């Protein structure tokens, strides 16, 4: 059993790192009371890493054949598939589109998993930090600006009465 972990250390590290980075994003989404949370993002990032690892393994196994295998083809198909998944979380509610941020964060989390799968660990970690910046810092900024706009609207409406 120990031999298994030693032989597959690189793959295990990639999958665990992708899962952890996805979980970090999912924790923020859970705290923000969004439908997709820690498990969804962990699986999304880890699944993306898994598909990249598979595509690299298949390519290296069949590199000498004339099949013309390219791991980027699988990555491109994943991007399309995640876009379809993201479209499923968007819906119109009282003439307002909801779920767009969740859809884009799915897509970006898949990119993080793909980066880990290809071994671009720094890129994946930096991207995770930037996603958290968007979710936390920009959310705060948005609500501060929107809060001021609503206060102005309320005070101007009261003056008109």
N, C-alpha and C positions, 0 to 999 in steps of 0.2 A: 504494500500500500504506500509506503514511504517513497518507493521508487517512482510510483505514479505521479506523486506531487512534485518530485524533483524533475522528472522528465517534462512535466506540463506547467512548470512554474511561470513561464512567460504568459501562457494562455490564462492561467488562474489570476495572475496579477492584472491583466488587461480586463477580464470580466469583473473582478471585484472593484477595481478602480472605476470602471464605467458605472457599475451599480451604485457605488458610494456617491459619485458626482451627481448621478440622476436623483438619488435620495435627497441630497442637499437641496436641489431645486424643488423637489416634491415637498419637502418640509415647509419651505416658504409658501408654496401654493396651498398646502393644508392650513397653515396659519391664516392665510388670506381667505379661507373658507371657499376654496375652489373645488370643483368636482374631482378633478384629477389631482391626486396627491402623491405621497411618497412612494407607494408601491407602483403606481402607474409610471412615474418618471424613472424609477430604478429599473423597471423592466424594459422601458423604451430605450434607455441608454445602453443597458446591458445587451439587449437584443440586437441593437445596431452594432455593437462591438462584436458580438457573436457572428453576425453575418459577414463582417469584414474579415474576421479570423478564418471563417470557412472559405471565403473567396480567395484569400491568400493561400490557404492550404491546398485548395483545389488547383489553383494556378501553379504553385510550385510542384505539385505532383504531376501535372500534365504539361509542364512547360516545354518539354521536348516534342510534344505532339503538334500536329498542324491545326489544332482546334482554334487557335487564336484567342485563348482565354485571357481575360484582362479583369483584375479585381475591381477596376473602376466601373465596369458594367453593372456589377452587383450593387455597388454603392449608388450608382445613378438610379437603379430600379428601387432601391430603398428610399431615396429621396422622394420619388413619385408615390410610393406606398404610404409613407408618413404624411405626405400632403393629403392623400385620400382620408387617412385616419383623422387628420386635423380638420378636414372639411366636415367630418361627422360630428365634431363637437361644437361647430358654429350653428347658430340658429337665429331666426328673426323673432324678437319678442317686442310686441307693441311698437313696431316700425323702428326697432333698434337692433343692430347686429350684436349678439353676445357670443362669447367664446373665442373671439379672434386672438386674444392674447394667449389663451390656452393652446390654440392651434399653432401659433407661431413658436411657442415655447416647446411644443412637441417636436416640431421640425428642428429647432435648435438643439434640443436634448439628443435627438437622433444623431445630429452632427457631432456632438460630444462623444457619444458612443462610437461613432465611426473613427473619430480622431484617436481614441484609445485603442480601438481595434487595429489601426494602422501603426500604432506605437508612438503617436504624437502626444505624449503625456502632458508636456507643458502647455501645448495648445488647448488640450481638454480642460486643464485646471484653470487657465486664464479665461477661457470661455465661460466656465461655470461661475467664476467670480464676476464676470461682466453681466451674466444673466441675473445673478443676485443683485447687482447694482441696478439693473433696469427694474427689477421687481420691487426692490426696497427703496432706493434713493429716488428714483423717478416717480414711484407711487406717492411718496411723501411730497415731492415737488408738485405733482399734479393736484393732489388734494389741497395743498396750501393755496395754489392758484385758483382752483375751482371754488374753494371756500371763500376766498376774497371776492370772487365774482358774484357769488350768491349773496354775500353780505351787502355788496353794492346794490344789487338788484332789489333786495329787501328794503334797504333804506330809501332808494329812489321810489319804490312803489308806495312806501308809507308816506313820503312827502307829497305824492300826487293825490292821496286820499284826503 
